[in-house]
Amino acid sequence: MLGSGESSHEAVYNRCALPQELIDQIVDALSSSKHSLRVCTLVAHAWLPSSRRYLFASVQLSEDKFVEFLAFARTCAFGPQYIRELTFNGHQPQQVMSNRTAISPAYLHSLLAYLPQLESLLLFMACLRDESSNAQSLQVPPSNLEGSTGQTSALKSLTIYYSGTQNDRFTDLAHVISVFPYIGRLYMRSQRFRSNYSPDDVPRELADTSPDVIVRLPPVQALVVDDNDFRTNLYLAVAVQSVAWCDNLRAIEIQSRQAWDHKMLGTLLRVTGTRLEYLSLQLSKLFEPENVEAFVEELSLSSCIALASLALQLHPNPFLLRPLSWATLCTLVGSIPRTTLVRHILLQIGVRSSHVNDMLHPWNGMDNILAGFDSLESVAFPAEHFAAYTEQGKELVRGAFPRVSRKARIEFPLSAQ
């Protein structure tokens, strides 16, 4: 007999319903097929959460759909709360600003309130605005976003790539970053603001930035910078002034192929060196210093007493009259205290660079320096994919590092990644 108020369809379903654990296993097995997952969402209500957990794991959101997505997130019971990776794709910066949706802290808060499991956020070609300049950027005011808790979780990764406009300031970028209470990896690449500024304008930009803006910056564990010389130096200067960054940074990567300020980085390393575990430097645009001893002291690798991994890249640069020499690179690495427990070192030298000849010289000096690290486990010599080391080249490298070969692995990955 049917239960009270139970239809024949519901009775059949209840007798045939699978245990939730079995449903989860079936969905897990189909997780690589988007089509199969969509079909699973139509089987029964019990199949919906497991299926959407995979369907919504990674989402791309275009700028023109931002308001629409907010409305969807406010009413959808199963979906946005499963998003772990979100990519925000903005339109071309050449668009008229009045037609663009700007990412302000208020609206970012509203969006993230519906994404409790978000781990990674990528803002690509986004229009960034602080509260005062963005009051009319969306049609729906934040107060009307029902269901928004206003709570924002920590992020494992925040990437801001090619965002902002020429008229923006660092303050606009900082306000977006400050939405989060904690960021594991902050990757800032090729921003658009202040594109016509030179490194000499860094003090002016800092003077125009309220101290409160820097104070509100959240703790960051890994700082990755790949930008022009002005913005790279600006980020380093901000990092020096931010207590939250200085106290929490465990990794610094300077990927910028620009002549960044080694003195500013040295100042940052003197503050963070006792805790810094990973350091990666792109040295291809640095000039050979007239006074190597002063250069090494200013860069302050000697402050990095907690390093576990070090990566240095020195590619051929035909536009520099005096690129950084192999001898200076050896001196830099040699300035790191021998007591440092460095386990992994990466040296990416352009295969077609004159530095290779210096590196392969029997008395290149680097072999003794690297072998002096007692905890060394591996040394990697990655080459560009278009000019990878041949087997003969690998043997030449091993022959140039006999002491290292006896105590650590020598590896030849295709790239520095």
Secondary structure as the mmCIF struct_conf table of DSSP 4:
data_model
#
loop_
_struct_conf.conf_type_id
_struct_conf.id
_struct_conf.beg_label_comp_id
_struct_conf.beg_label_asym_id
_struct_conf.beg_label_seq_id
_struct_conf.end_label_comp_id
_struct_conf.end_label_asym_id
_struct_conf.end_label_seq_id
HELX_LH_PP_P HELX_LH_PP_P1 LEU A 2 GLY A 3
TURN_TY1_P TURN_TY1_P1 SER A 4 GLY A 5
HELX_RH_AL_P HELX_RH_AL_P1 SER A 8 CYS A 16
HELX_LH_PP_P HELX_LH_PP_P2 ALA A 17 PRO A 19
HELX_RH_AL_P HELX_RH_AL_P2 GLN A 20 ALA A 29
TURN_TY1_P TURN_TY1_P2 LEU A 30 SER A 32
HELX_RH_AL_P HELX_RH_AL_P3 LYS A 34 CYS A 40
TURN_TY1_P TURN_TY1_P3 THR A 41 VAL A 43
HELX_RH_3T_P HELX_RH_3T_P1 HIS A 45 TRP A 47
HELX_RH_AL_P HELX_RH_AL_P4 LEU A 48 LEU A 55
TURN_TY1_P TURN_TY1_P4 PHE A 56 PHE A 56
BEND BEND1 ALA A 57 ALA A 57
STRN STRN1 SER A 58 SER A 62
HELX_RH_3T_P HELX_RH_3T_P2 GLU A 63 LYS A 65
HELX_RH_AL_P HELX_RH_AL_P5 PHE A 66 THR A 75
BEND BEND2 ALA A 77 GLY A 79
HELX_RH_3T_P HELX_RH_3T_P3 PRO A 80 TYR A 82
STRN STRN2 GLU A 85 ASN A 89
TURN_TY1_P TURN_TY1_P5 PRO A 93 GLN A 94
BEND BEND3 GLN A 95 GLN A 95
HELX_RH_3T_P HELX_RH_3T_P4 MET A 97 ASN A 99
BEND BEND4 ARG A 100 ARG A 100
STRN STRN3 ALA A 102 ILE A 103
HELX_RH_AL_P HELX_RH_AL_P6 PRO A 105 LEU A 112
TURN_TY1_P TURN_TY1_P6 ALA A 113 TYR A 114
TURN_TY1_P TURN_TY1_P7 PRO A 116 GLN A 117
STRN STRN4 SER A 120 PHE A 124
BEND BEND5 MET A 125 MET A 125
HELX_LH_PP_P HELX_LH_PP_P3 ALA A 126 ALA A 126
STRN STRN5 CYS A 127 LEU A 128
TURN_TY1_P TURN_TY1_P8 GLU A 131 SER A 133
TURN_TY1_P TURN_TY1_P9 ALA A 135 GLN A 136
BEND BEND6 SER A 137 VAL A 140
HELX_RH_3T_P HELX_RH_3T_P5 PRO A 142 ASN A 144
TURN_TY1_P TURN_TY1_P10 GLU A 146 GLY A 147
STRN STRN6 LEU A 155 TYR A 161
BEND BEND7 TYR A 162 TYR A 162
BEND BEND8 GLY A 164 GLY A 164
TURN_TY1_P TURN_TY1_P11 GLN A 166 ASN A 167
HELX_RH_AL_P HELX_RH_AL_P7 PHE A 170 ILE A 177
TURN_TY1_P TURN_TY1_P12 SER A 178 VAL A 179
BEND BEND9 PHE A 180 PRO A 181
STRN STRN7 ILE A 183 ARG A 189
BEND BEND10 SER A 190 SER A 190
TURN_TY1_P TURN_TY1_P13 PHE A 193 ASN A 196
HELX_RH_3T_P HELX_RH_3T_P6 PRO A 199 ASP A 201
HELX_RH_AL_P HELX_RH_AL_P8 VAL A 202 ALA A 207
TURN_TY1_P TURN_TY1_P14 ASP A 208 ASP A 208
BEND BEND11 THR A 209 THR A 209
HELX_RH_AL_P HELX_RH_AL_P9 PRO A 211 VAL A 215
TURN_TY1_P TURN_TY1_P15 ARG A 216 ARG A 216
HELX_LH_PP_P HELX_LH_PP_P4 LEU A 217 PRO A 219
STRN STRN8 VAL A 220 ASP A 226
HELX_RH_AL_P HELX_RH_AL_P10 ASP A 229 GLN A 241
HELX_RH_AL_P HELX_RH_AL_P11 VAL A 243 ASN A 248
STRN STRN9 ALA A 251 ILE A 254
BEND BEND12 GLN A 258 GLN A 258
HELX_RH_AL_P HELX_RH_AL_P12 HIS A 262 THR A 272
TURN_TY1_P TURN_TY1_P16 GLY A 273 ARG A 275
STRN STRN10 TYR A 278 GLN A 282
TURN_TY1_P TURN_TY1_P17 SER A 284 LYS A 285
HELX_LH_PP_P HELX_LH_PP_P5 LEU A 286 LEU A 286
STRN STRN11 PHE A 287 PHE A 287
HELX_LH_PP_P HELX_LH_PP_P6 GLU A 288 PRO A 289
BEND BEND13 GLU A 290 GLU A 290
HELX_RH_AL_P HELX_RH_AL_P13 VAL A 292 LEU A 299
TURN_TY1_P TURN_TY1_P18 SER A 300 SER A 300
HELX_RH_3T_P HELX_RH_3T_P7 LEU A 301 SER A 303
TURN_TY1_P TURN_TY1_P19 ILE A 305 ALA A 306
BEND BEND14 ALA A 308 ALA A 308
STRN STRN12 SER A 309 LEU A 314
TURN_TY1_P TURN_TY1_P20 PRO A 318 PHE A 319
BEND BEND15 LEU A 321 ARG A 322
STRN STRN13 PRO A 323 PRO A 323
HELX_LH_PP_P HELX_LH_PP_P7 LEU A 324 SER A 325
HELX_RH_AL_P HELX_RH_AL_P14 TRP A 326 GLY A 334
TURN_TY1_P TURN_TY1_P21 SER A 335 SER A 335
BEND BEND16 ILE A 336 ILE A 336
TURN_TY1_P TURN_TY1_P22 ARG A 338 THR A 339
BEND BEND17 THR A 340 THR A 340
STRN STRN14 HIS A 344 ILE A 349
TURN_TY1_P TURN_TY1_P23 VAL A 351 ARG A 352
BEND BEND18 SER A 353 SER A 353
TURN_TY1_P TURN_TY1_P24 SER A 354 SER A 354
HELX_RH_AL_P HELX_RH_AL_P15 HIS A 355 LEU A 360
BEND BEND19 HIS A 361 HIS A 361
TURN_TY1_P TURN_TY1_P25 PRO A 362 TRP A 363
BEND BEND20 GLY A 365 GLY A 365
HELX_RH_AL_P HELX_RH_AL_P16 MET A 366 ALA A 371
TURN_TY1_P TURN_TY1_P26 GLY A 372 GLY A 372
TURN_TY1_P TURN_TY1_P27 ASP A 374 SER A 375
STRN STRN15 SER A 378 ALA A 380
HELX_RH_3T_P HELX_RH_3T_P8 HIS A 385 ALA A 387
HELX_LH_PP_P HELX_LH_PP_P8 ALA A 388 THR A 390
HELX_RH_AL_P HELX_RH_AL_P17 GLU A 391 ALA A 400
HELX_RH_AL_P HELX_RH_AL_P18 PRO A 402 LYS A 407
BEND BEND21 ALA A 408 ALA A 408
STRN STRN16 ARG A 409 GLU A 411
BEND BEND22 LEU A 414 SER A 415
#
